């Protein structure tokens, strides 16, 4: 464990890193429907279908390479993998900004997926420097950084999108390059050489990761909960912008503002409410609260009559943001210190497989109903499907929680041995 001043500086850096990455990602959401329509010469329904496969390409690569990056960080340290992730995003944005055809959009997504996002290694970094009982709180800080990034990123993206659909991608590339430079000059390494473990290819692929998880009690069932939850919430990146345009005639600027509002609530919930809520309710009850609210919100989104209703439902849905850090903290407590990178790689794989399933699923549901019916029918079919999947996640968690109460507890010393 590092000294307290150093630890605080490292937490601030991780917060800034994830924040800047999410600003870059948030920039592009308001203009994604437009750029796919322009480059592909297609209508909104067709662009929705294509966008689902763009997400598929990105998450597919992260599934294959996410565990590898996590294991490499356990062997070589967190710093180089964080820098590689940020650099990969910069390349992706430049490829998209100059893309003459849809093929180049897919090439950019594949490259970014291979390099992986900074979120995985950032969580492993935080696990290195934080005591187990404090991890839910610091993971909440990362959630706050994601939320703040989505406050500023979409708002800027909506504004820049007025000057052309490619402009936000150049801005995102610049932000990623700035972030890479900042990390290269400032970021210290968090994993001491003496605590690193030898690299194992068998433990560095998606199937090997799941096999290793079976050694840690309660991690695999919790990963199943996380998988279902992320399948459900993949509806937001998959169709939010397309849904807003088709259902409520949102402009790029309005899309940016709604996403900024969503991000503001996420930042407040994850950054300021997760820690106190976990201390009050515990991780398990916090997860139950988040998943319950998510189910209710999805049903309400399905029938929202206008933009004001969407904003009200988004406000009610804010506690959902506590489910992810609370789940991550529960899994982190079940894993030894020298496997936190492997754990976060596995968590990223579970999330990415969920996104791989959910993004094209919701894009196809929305696009098909939009072609054959009305925007109202498309939104109902999509969000009700998300509600059912999220309800399944809640039921699995409740089963796992009840089953765990009837099992003998195991100490971390036993796990590490």
NORNOR-V738483 format. One record per residue. N is the residue number from 0. RES is the residue in three letters. PSI is psi in whole degrees, 0 to 359 (999 if undefined). NEAR is the number of other ideal C-beta (glycine too) atoms within 12 Angstrom. Layout:
n=N res=RES psi=PSI near=NEAR
n=N res=RES psi=PSI near=NEAR
This chain:
n=0 res=UNK psi=136 near=18
n=1 res=UNK psi=165 near=21
n=2 res=UNK psi=156 near=11
n=3 res=UNK psi=313 near=14
n=4 res=UNK psi=318 near=12
n=5 res=UNK psi=319 near=18
n=6 res=UNK psi=317 near=23
n=7 res=UNK psi=318 near=18
n=8 res=UNK psi=322 near=19
n=9 res=UNK psi=318 near=35
n=10 res=UNK psi=319 near=36
n=11 res=UNK psi=317 near=24
n=12 res=UNK psi=314 near=37
n=13 res=UNK psi=318 near=46
n=14 res=UNK psi=312 near=33
n=15 res=UNK psi=320 near=31
n=16 res=UNK psi=308 near=46
n=17 res=UNK psi=322 near=46
n=18 res=UNK psi=310 near=37
n=19 res=UNK psi=324 near=39
n=20 res=UNK psi=317 near=47
n=21 res=UNK psi=331 near=47
n=22 res=UNK psi=314 near=40
n=23 res=UNK psi=318 near=46
n=24 res=UNK psi=317 near=43
n=25 res=UNK psi=333 near=48
n=26 res=UNK psi=326 near=46
n=27 res=UNK psi=341 near=51
n=28 res=UNK psi=317 near=50
n=29 res=UNK psi=334 near=42
n=30 res=UNK psi=358 near=44
n=31 res=UNK psi=314 near=48
n=32 res=UNK psi=320 near=42
n=33 res=UNK psi=315 near=36
n=34 res=UNK psi=325 near=40
n=35 res=UNK psi=319 near=39
n=36 res=UNK psi=319 near=26
n=37 res=UNK psi=309 near=24
n=38 res=UNK psi=321 near=30
n=39 res=UNK psi=354 near=29
n=40 res=UNK psi=61 near=13
n=41 res=UNK psi=168 near=21
n=42 res=UNK psi=180 near=21
n=43 res=UNK psi=318 near=33
n=44 res=UNK psi=317 near=32
n=45 res=UNK psi=321 near=25
n=46 res=UNK psi=326 near=36
n=47 res=UNK psi=316 near=43
n=48 res=UNK psi=317 near=36
n=49 res=UNK psi=319 near=37
n=50 res=UNK psi=325 near=46
n=51 res=UNK psi=322 near=38
n=52 res=UNK psi=335 near=30
n=53 res=UNK psi=316 near=42
n=54 res=UNK psi=323 near=41
n=55 res=UNK psi=315 near=33
n=56 res=UNK psi=317 near=33
n=57 res=UNK psi=308 near=42
n=58 res=UNK psi=331 near=41
n=59 res=UNK psi=317 near=28
n=60 res=UNK psi=323 near=34
n=61 res=UNK psi=327 near=42
n=62 res=UNK psi=316 near=35
n=63 res=UNK psi=323 near=29
n=64 res=UNK psi=347 near=35
n=65 res=UNK psi=308 near=48
n=66 res=UNK psi=325 near=43
n=67 res=UNK psi=315 near=39
n=68 res=UNK psi=318 near=46
n=69 res=UNK psi=315 near=52
n=70 res=UNK psi=322 near=41
n=71 res=UNK psi=325 near=37
n=72 res=UNK psi=331 near=45
n=73 res=UNK psi=335 near=44
n=74 res=UNK psi=317 near=29
n=75 res=UNK psi=358 near=25
n=76 res=UNK psi=163 near=27
n=77 res=UNK psi=326 near=43
n=78 res=UNK psi=307 near=32
n=79 res=UNK psi=328 near=25
n=80 res=UNK psi=325 near=43
n=81 res=UNK psi=316 near=50
n=82 res=UNK psi=320 near=36
n=83 res=UNK psi=320 near=33
n=84 res=UNK psi=314 near=46
n=85 res=UNK psi=319 near=45
n=86 res=UNK psi=321 near=31
n=87 res=UNK psi=322 near=37
n=88 res=UNK psi=319 near=47
n=89 res=UNK psi=316 near=36
n=90 res=UNK psi=318 near=30
n=91 res=UNK psi=314 near=40
n=92 res=UNK psi=322 near=40
n=93 res=UNK psi=319 near=28
n=94 res=UNK psi=319 near=28
n=95 res=UNK psi=320 near=44
n=96 res=UNK psi=325 near=32
n=97 res=UNK psi=0 near=20
n=98 res=UNK psi=123 near=26
n=99 res=UNK psi=340 near=16
n=100 res=UNK psi=169 near=19
n=101 res=UNK psi=330 near=27
n=102 res=UNK psi=319 near=19
n=103 res=UNK psi=330 near=25
n=104 res=UNK psi=319 near=38
n=105 res=UNK psi=323 near=29
n=106 res=UNK psi=316 near=25
n=107 res=UNK psi=318 near=36
n=108 res=UNK psi=321 near=38
n=109 res=UNK psi=315 near=29
n=110 res=UNK psi=315 near=29
n=111 res=UNK psi=323 near=43
n=112 res=UNK psi=323 near=35
n=113 res=UNK psi=315 near=29
n=114 res=UNK psi=331 near=37
n=115 res=UNK psi=156 near=45
n=116 res=UNK psi=161 near=44
n=117 res=UNK psi=344 near=51
n=118 res=UNK psi=318 near=41
n=119 res=UNK psi=304 near=48
n=120 res=UNK psi=330 near=50
n=121 res=UNK psi=317 near=53
n=122 res=UNK psi=320 near=52
n=123 res=UNK psi=321 near=51
n=124 res=UNK psi=313 near=46
n=125 res=UNK psi=322 near=48
n=126 res=UNK psi=328 near=46
n=127 res=UNK psi=323 near=40
n=128 res=UNK psi=8 near=35
n=129 res=UNK psi=140 near=36
n=130 res=UNK psi=149 near=21
n=131 res=UNK psi=322 near=29
n=132 res=UNK psi=346 near=17
n=133 res=UNK psi=1 near=26
n=134 res=UNK psi=325 near=39
n=135 res=UNK psi=320 near=43
n=136 res=UNK psi=313 near=33
n=137 res=UNK psi=328 near=40
n=138 res=UNK psi=329 near=48
n=139 res=UNK psi=326 near=44
n=140 res=UNK psi=319 near=37
n=141 res=UNK psi=318 near=48
n=142 res=UNK psi=324 near=47
n=143 res=UNK psi=321 near=38
n=144 res=UNK psi=319 near=42
n=145 res=UNK psi=315 near=43
n=146 res=UNK psi=315 near=42
n=147 res=UNK psi=323 near=35
n=148 res=UNK psi=322 near=44
n=149 res=UNK psi=347 near=46
n=150 res=UNK psi=309 near=32
n=151 res=UNK psi=317 near=32
n=152 res=UNK psi=303 near=44
n=153 res=UNK psi=325 near=47
n=154 res=UNK psi=315 near=32
n=155 res=UNK psi=319 near=37
n=156 res=UNK psi=319 near=47
n=157 res=UNK psi=321 near=39
n=158 res=UNK psi=311 near=26
n=159 res=UNK psi=331 near=32
n=160 res=UNK psi=339 near=38
n=161 res=UNK psi=340 near=20
n=162 res=UNK psi=0 near=19
n=163 res=UNK psi=146 near=19
n=164 res=UNK psi=344 near=33
n=165 res=UNK psi=340 near=31
n=166 res=UNK psi=314 near=28
n=167 res=UNK psi=333 near=40
n=168 res=UNK psi=323 near=42
n=169 res=UNK psi=319 near=28
n=170 res=UNK psi=318 near=35
n=171 res=UNK psi=320 near=46
n=172 res=UNK psi=318 near=34
n=173 res=UNK psi=317 near=25
n=174 res=UNK psi=319 near=37
n=175 res=UNK psi=320 near=42
n=176 res=UNK psi=319 near=26
n=177 res=UNK psi=319 near=25
n=178 res=UNK psi=319 near=40
n=179 res=UNK psi=315 near=32
n=180 res=UNK psi=317 near=19
n=181 res=UNK psi=313 near=23
n=182 res=UNK psi=319 near=37
n=183 res=UNK psi=324 near=20
n=184 res=UNK psi=332 near=13
n=185 res=UNK psi=323 near=20
n=186 res=UNK psi=123 near=32
n=187 res=UNK psi=164 near=27
n=188 res=UNK psi=141 near=28
n=189 res=UNK psi=341 near=38
n=190 res=UNK psi=109 near=37
n=191 res=UNK psi=150 near=18
n=192 res=UNK psi=322 near=13
n=193 res=UNK psi=342 near=8
n=194 res=UNK psi=0 near=22
n=195 res=UNK psi=156 near=26
n=196 res=UNK psi=154 near=28
n=197 res=UNK psi=147 near=14
n=198 res=UNK psi=137 near=21
n=199 res=UNK psi=118 near=21
n=200 res=UNK psi=327 near=15
n=201 res=UNK psi=333 near=18
n=202 res=UNK psi=7 near=32
n=203 res=UNK psi=19 near=31
n=204 res=UNK psi=163 near=25
n=205 res=UNK psi=321 near=34
n=206 res=UNK psi=322 near=19
n=207 res=UNK psi=323 near=26
n=208 res=UNK psi=314 near=44
n=209 res=UNK psi=323 near=28
n=210 res=UNK psi=319 near=20
n=211 res=UNK psi=321 near=32
n=212 res=UNK psi=331 near=34
n=213 res=UNK psi=345 near=18
n=214 res=UNK psi=343 near=25
n=215 res=UNK psi=116 near=31
n=216 res=UNK psi=134 near=25
n=217 res=UNK psi=351 near=31
n=218 res=UNK psi=315 near=38
n=219 res=UNK psi=314 near=27
n=220 res=UNK psi=323 near=30
n=221 res=UNK psi=327 near=41
n=222 res=UNK psi=325 near=40
n=223 res=UNK psi=320 near=27
n=224 res=UNK psi=314 near=44
n=225 res=UNK psi=320 near=43
n=226 res=UNK psi=311 near=37
n=227 res=UNK psi=318 near=37
n=228 res=UNK psi=313 near=46
n=229 res=UNK psi=333 near=40
n=230 res=UNK psi=316 near=38
n=231 res=UNK psi=313 near=43
n=232 res=UNK psi=354 near=41
n=233 res=UNK psi=351 near=39
n=234 res=UNK psi=329 near=45
n=235 res=UNK psi=305 near=43
n=236 res=UNK psi=333 near=36
n=237 res=UNK psi=317 near=45
n=238 res=UNK psi=357 near=48
n=239 res=UNK psi=307 near=44
n=240 res=UNK psi=317 near=45
n=241 res=UNK psi=319 near=45
n=242 res=UNK psi=315 near=45
n=243 res=UNK psi=320 near=40
n=244 res=UNK psi=312 near=35
n=245 res=UNK psi=319 near=31
n=246 res=UNK psi=321 near=36
n=247 res=UNK psi=6 near=26
n=248 res=UNK psi=41 near=15
n=249 res=UNK psi=144 near=32
n=250 res=UNK psi=173 near=22
n=251 res=UNK psi=324 near=36
n=252 res=UNK psi=319 near=24
n=253 res=UNK psi=319 near=29
n=254 res=UNK psi=315 near=45
n=255 res=UNK psi=319 near=37
n=256 res=UNK psi=320 near=32
n=257 res=UNK psi=320 near=42
n=258 res=UNK psi=324 near=46
n=259 res=UNK psi=320 near=35
n=260 res=UNK psi=317 near=31
n=261 res=UNK psi=315 near=43
n=262 res=UNK psi=324 near=41
n=263 res=UNK psi=314 near=32
n=264 res=UNK psi=321 near=36
n=265 res=UNK psi=318 near=43
n=266 res=UNK psi=315 near=35
n=267 res=UNK psi=315 near=25
n=268 res=UNK psi=309 near=38
n=269 res=UNK psi=319 near=45
n=270 res=UNK psi=327 near=36
n=271 res=UNK psi=339 near=23
n=272 res=UNK psi=335 near=32
n=273 res=UNK psi=309 near=44
n=274 res=UNK psi=305 near=30
n=275 res=UNK psi=323 near=18
n=276 res=UNK psi=319 near=33
n=277 res=UNK psi=321 near=34
n=278 res=UNK psi=326 near=19
n=279 res=UNK psi=311 near=16
n=280 res=UNK psi=337 near=21
n=281 res=UNK psi=161 near=20
n=282 res=UNK psi=317 near=40
n=283 res=UNK psi=312 near=31
n=284 res=UNK psi=330 near=23
n=285 res=UNK psi=319 near=40
n=286 res=UNK psi=316 near=42
n=287 res=UNK psi=317 near=33
n=288 res=UNK psi=312 near=31
n=289 res=UNK psi=316 near=44
n=290 res=UNK psi=323 near=42
n=291 res=UNK psi=315 near=29
n=292 res=UNK psi=322 near=34
n=293 res=UNK psi=318 near=45
n=294 res=UNK psi=314 near=36
n=295 res=UNK psi=317 near=25
n=296 res=UNK psi=319 near=38
n=297 res=UNK psi=318 near=40
n=298 res=UNK psi=319 near=27
n=299 res=UNK psi=319 near=27
n=300 res=UNK psi=326 near=44
n=301 res=UNK psi=330 near=33
n=302 res=UNK psi=13 near=21
n=303 res=UNK psi=124 near=29
n=304 res=UNK psi=341 near=16
n=305 res=UNK psi=182 near=17
n=306 res=UNK psi=321 near=22
n=307 res=UNK psi=320 near=14
n=308 res=UNK psi=321 near=21
n=309 res=UNK psi=316 near=34
n=310 res=UNK psi=321 near=27
n=311 res=UNK psi=317 near=20
n=312 res=UNK psi=321 near=30
n=313 res=UNK psi=321 near=36
n=314 res=UNK psi=315 near=23
n=315 res=UNK psi=329 near=24
n=316 res=UNK psi=356 near=38
n=317 res=UNK psi=318 near=35
n=318 res=UNK psi=345 near=34
n=319 res=UNK psi=328 near=46
n=320 res=UNK psi=346 near=44
n=321 res=UNK psi=345 near=48
n=322 res=UNK psi=316 near=49
n=323 res=UNK psi=305 near=43
n=324 res=UNK psi=327 near=45
n=325 res=UNK psi=318 near=45
n=326 res=UNK psi=315 near=51
n=327 res=UNK psi=320 near=51
n=328 res=UNK psi=319 near=43
n=329 res=UNK psi=316 near=39
n=330 res=UNK psi=322 near=42
n=331 res=UNK psi=324 near=41
n=332 res=UNK psi=338 near=36
n=333 res=UNK psi=5 near=37
n=334 res=UNK psi=137 near=41
n=335 res=UNK psi=163 near=28
n=336 res=UNK psi=322 near=31
n=337 res=UNK psi=10 near=26
n=338 res=UNK psi=17 near=39
n=339 res=UNK psi=324 near=45
n=340 res=UNK psi=318 near=50
n=341 res=UNK psi=319 near=49
n=342 res=UNK psi=311 near=50
n=343 res=UNK psi=327 near=47
n=344 res=UNK psi=320 near=48
n=345 res=UNK psi=319 near=50
n=346 res=UNK psi=317 near=50
n=347 res=UNK psi=322 near=48
n=348 res=UNK psi=316 near=42
n=349 res=UNK psi=317 near=43
n=350 res=UNK psi=319 near=42
n=351 res=UNK psi=323 near=41
n=352 res=UNK psi=320 near=33
n=353 res=UNK psi=316 near=39
n=354 res=UNK psi=325 near=41
n=355 res=UNK psi=322 near=34
n=356 res=UNK psi=312 near=30
n=357 res=UNK psi=318 near=38
n=358 res=UNK psi=306 near=45
n=359 res=UNK psi=328 near=33
n=360 res=UNK psi=308 near=32
n=361 res=UNK psi=326 near=44
n=362 res=UNK psi=319 near=43
n=363 res=UNK psi=317 near=32
n=364 res=UNK psi=311 near=38
n=365 res=UNK psi=315 near=50
n=366 res=UNK psi=317 near=37
n=367 res=UNK psi=315 near=23
n=368 res=UNK psi=329 near=32
n=369 res=UNK psi=324 near=34
n=370 res=UNK psi=316 near=22
n=371 res=UNK psi=340 near=14
n=372 res=UNK psi=236 near=19
n=373 res=UNK psi=163 near=16
n=374 res=UNK psi=326 near=30
n=375 res=UNK psi=315 near=23
n=376 res=UNK psi=322 near=22
n=377 res=UNK psi=317 near=35
n=378 res=UNK psi=322 near=39
n=379 res=UNK psi=313 near=27
n=380 res=UNK psi=319 near=32
n=381 res=UNK psi=309 near=44
n=382 res=UNK psi=329 near=41
n=383 res=UNK psi=325 near=27
n=384 res=UNK psi=317 near=34
n=385 res=UNK psi=321 near=45
n=386 res=UNK psi=319 near=33
n=387 res=UNK psi=317 near=25
n=388 res=UNK psi=319 near=34
n=389 res=UNK psi=325 near=43
n=390 res=UNK psi=323 near=28
n=391 res=UNK psi=321 near=24
n=392 res=UNK psi=318 near=42
n=393 res=UNK psi=318 near=33
n=394 res=UNK psi=319 near=22
n=395 res=UNK psi=319 near=29
n=396 res=UNK psi=317 near=39
n=397 res=UNK psi=321 near=22
n=398 res=UNK psi=314 near=18
n=399 res=UNK psi=319 near=32
n=400 res=UNK psi=317 near=27
n=401 res=UNK psi=319 near=15
n=402 res=UNK psi=321 near=15
n=403 res=UNK psi=326 near=22
n=404 res=UNK psi=336 near=13
n=405 res=UNK psi=7 near=10
n=406 res=UNK psi=146 near=13
n=407 res=UNK psi=139 near=9
n=408 res=UNK psi=154 near=14
n=409 res=UNK psi=136 near=20
n=410 res=UNK psi=161 near=14
n=411 res=UNK psi=328 near=20
n=412 res=UNK psi=324 near=9
n=413 res=UNK psi=322 near=14
n=414 res=UNK psi=315 near=23
n=415 res=UNK psi=334 near=18
n=416 res=UNK psi=999 near=9
